Structure formats: structure tokens, C-alpha cells
Amino acid sequence: MPPLNPYTGPTPSLLPITAGSEKAAWDAISKATEGRLTLWGTDLLRSGLDKHVKSVLVEPLYICKDYRNLYANFYSKKFSERSSYCSRLHFFNTDALSAEEAIFHPETYKDNYMGYSVIEPVARRCVGRTVVDPYMIGQQQKTHFCLRTPTKVRIHGADYETHGFPYRSQSGEATVCAHTALWAACRYLSERYREYRELHPYDLIEMTGDTNGRRVPYRGMSYTDYSTILSEFGCHPAILRPKGTEITGGGGKKTRDWSMDRESFFDLYSYVESGFPVLTSFGGHVVTLIGHTILDALPGGKVADKHGFYDSAYLVKEYIVVDDNFFPYQLLGYRGSAQYYPAGAYGTMEHPPSIDAVVAAVVPLPEKAFLPPRFARESGSSVFATASAQAKIADVVKKLALKDETLKLIRLLLTSGSAFHRRKREFYNQNTKDDLLKYPVSLNLPHFVWVLELSTLSTHNARRCFGEIVVDATSSRHEYEPIYVRIGNHLISGNKEQEFASCPLDFPQYTHNLGRL
Amino acid sequence: MAKSINPTTLKRPEEFFTSPKESKMMEEAKRQISESESGVLDQDQLREQEDWSHLANKVVGAEDS
């Protein structure tokens, strides 16, 4: 083996990927990583990037904090020598640049930067820390609601930034899917919120309990392990365990029937809508829900609540998931619909992943979200069902000439008081005729609020609503009283109400919530 | 003599209600919620009492295929 002089080489190189010559280009990329990029890694990256990436800047030698952490604590203890260096790939959606230009003129190419992937020197599953912007690989902002966080990247002194959800594959040696899912959720939170410390992969292995035996090379984990680790990380996790009668799904495989416990799935949806990554177990595998796509019509099988409202969870077409066996941002559908994995990929599992097949879900909530979503939803529905609210709703529906008035949708989400202030302030600045958008900005709000929006299908499809209840999420169910209610241009607070004739009847939905950059 | 300070403030929440009417909505809602609350509590208690032990030590995150 030639002696390595890491100071002088190898140096970064830029490889264009031309249509029709993708295989040759990726072979060259693998060679530029000194073979770290395996065939498995190439296939995984190509499955998400082909058609979008036009050139790849390869940093052959890269010191990755996550890999070094695993190396120091695990790989260095093995007999076979293994490099402590990784490679890093940077993806651009243009080929009109050179390595020199990419590094000396990042300002020219920052809008072309799609993200990066660290390539670790491990057997087969080599894809380490990866952040790619989902909206640069075919997903649409209007239909794909997805968590992203800004990540700064410096390549030999050139500053770039990407926005995405952290991803890494499991090595199968030290880490399993639960570690990678936990790592991604924790890294997302620590990148986004200063109060969370940064965790590295081996930290998660150490935080795994040993009551079930040794932790390395690896052992499987249960959802109770996730809860323990997330608690130690600083979250206050909620655990959902949907009931579900087992039924025979497509291909003769067993699956579960989500309609046996709709409320749990409404809770799951509300947490995703609120911007929390949700670790979701299917019994043998865990993926992270990080967003959803949306239908524009209510599907069959919908059931209204006792007041006649439909939960907007029914409009989820697919959940956007991070499954470490595949490129990030895959779409998880209901049983019977097309899935992101090939038939047989999860053949050994009793319940292959589908929305119906959720066995347990763990949500890394902040401490001060005390009021459970179910209570916020049911109580808010009761408010909209009062005679006084119904009269106002009927008036709004009539004035807006909504033809689909029978399909009234409620949409529940949790947000921070400060994010809610900011969004309402921005909405007001976009439409200064709506004085009611100013009202929440004038309020002193708690750390977290539940927001329950009311719309019909047509207003929902326009991402607007005509009713809103804001509730203190730090309160208990016994203290339940909305901070305010808005229905059309009526504002209700305590025992006072007033119509604001000059204000519009509908207003923008609170979309992209905590996932907003 | 010190110059007087005239602070400006954000419009206060109560200033939005220039000609308020009495609302019965919250009162009505509270009544409805308290009527249905016993049912909600019962449901929650039932959920807690359900036996989830079959999941307690089940490996749910070890897939490495």
C-alpha cells in the first residue's frame, strides 16, 4: 500500500454526469472516493439523484465527526485495519462548473447546490451523513410537506448551504435501523434547536440499555429503548400504540387495520403536521415519518366525528419517510397502494411497512406540550359544534358560496407561541386588510399552542381556512378554554365577541409549521 | 426638568373589541365538554389498562436486510 500523505493528496475533483453515461460517471465517482463508494452505495444514491444531479464534486479525504466517533469506539478495535477517513460527495444540478469554480466562486453556484453525502469506509452500506434538499430532487413544495433544516457546508473554504432531513444508512456492524433513525431525529433537532446537544452514533449505542445483553456488534431495540434514549437526549417522548386487528393484506401478508383505532392515527398525523419526526415501528423495522403528501378529495371509508367534522388526516396520501435501507424521502402509502420498496423487500416481516401497519410510534415532544392532541381535537370540535359557532359557520359558508359545505374538515397541529406569532405577523404583512391576523400578535402566548383549523375541502385545497381555535398546550384538560376563536370575521375571546366587517372571511392555513426554515 | 417619556405600545388585545357583544360560545362549549368528559376519561383509562406487554420487549428496530 503506498504511504498516505493526506496533506498533499488526493485533492477534490468534479465529475460531470451526462445523460446516457450515468454508469460510467458513477464508476468514476466511486474510483475518486478510493473505492469507499460501494455498489450498494452507488445504487442507493442513484435511486434518488438520477435525472436531477448533473455533477458531483468529490472530496476524497474527509474527516467525518460521526464516522470518527464510531471508528474511535468500535472500528479501531477490530483486527483488520480500516481507514479513519471518509470521502464526501457534493451534488450540483448543473455541469457548467469546474472544481476550481465550485471552490473559488460558491456565490455563483449556491443555488445549484443540492446537498452532500459522506461515504464511509465500511463494507457495503457505506452511505454516512447525508443531507439533500427534497425540493431539488423532484418533490414539490405545494404537495410535499416535509421537514427540513438548514445545514451549512464548507468545502475547502467555500461556504454552501443545503436544506434537508439528516440521513445515514446502518452499517449492519455497529448500528441498526433504530440507531440511524434515532441519530437522524436527534441530529435534526440539534441542528434546528440550540437546546439539544449534538449526538454521534456511538453515543446512541451507549445510551441503549444493556438489560437485554451486549450492545455491540449490535442488538435490536424496542420502542421502549427509543423512549429512554430520547428522554436522555432531552425530549419528553409520547408513545402511540395503535390498536389494530390483524387482517390479510396484499400478497397474502398480514397487516393491521388502522380503522380499528382512527384516533391514534389522527394523533400520529397531528404530530407529523406539527413538525415532529416520528419514529415508527412496524415490528422488525423502524422508519421516521417526516412529512406527508396530500389528496385533494376525501377518500372512501371516511368517518365524521360525533359533531360531523372530518379529520384532515384523511387527506394524507402518503407519509414521507426516511428508511435507512433506501434513499431518503420515500413515500409510504396505505396497504394495497404502491410502496417505495420492491415486493419481497420486507418479506420476512410479519407486517411490512404501510400506514396501516404501524405497531408503535415514538414522538420526541418538548416538555411543555402537556395537553394531549386527542383532547385538543375533541374539545375544539365541541366548540365548533356549539349553536353559536354553527350559526357563524353557516353564515361564512353562505357568504363564501362554498358548495362543498357538508365536508367540514378540522386540522390540528401544535406549534410554538413564537412561531405562531411570527407566522401571523407575516400573514398580516401580506394582507393588511385582515386586522384579525394582528390580534394573535398582540397576545402573550404560552410556549406551545394547539391550533385547530376549520375549512371545507375547497378552502383546504386552496390552503385556506375560515375557522381557528387556539388553545394553550401547557394547560390541562381541566383548564381547557380557547385563548381565542376566529370564525370568518368574528373574533371570540372569553365572553366577548365582535364581528369585523372589513376583514376577510377566510385566511391562510398554517402550513409547513415547524418544518419552515 | 426631565423630559416626559411617552411610550408607544402594541395594540392591546382588548382594544380590538371596540363594540363587543356577549358571547355564550365558551360557556356552551364548556358545558358540552364536561358532559362528554366522563366518556373521554373512561376511554383513556381503558387504554391505559389495556395489556401492551406483548410489545414490551419485542424487537422492533433490528431489521438489517
Interface residues (C-beta under 8 A of the other chain):
Chain A: Q170 G172 V176 C177 A178 A181 N212 Y218 R219 G220 M221 S222 Y223 T224 D225 Y226 R241 K243 S281 F282 G283 G284 H285 V286 N325 A345 Y346 T348 M349 V359 A360 R374 F375 E378 S379 S382 V383 A385 T386 A387 S388 A389 D435 K438 Y439 V441 S442 L443 R477 Y480 E481 P482 V485 L491 I492 S493 G494 N495 K496 E497 Q498
Chain B: L10 K11 R12 P13 F16 F17 T18 S19 P20 K21 E22 S23 K24 M25 M26 E27 E28 A29 K30 Q32 I33 S36 E37 V40 E50 W52 L55 A56 N57 K58 V59 V60 G61 A62 E63 D64 S65
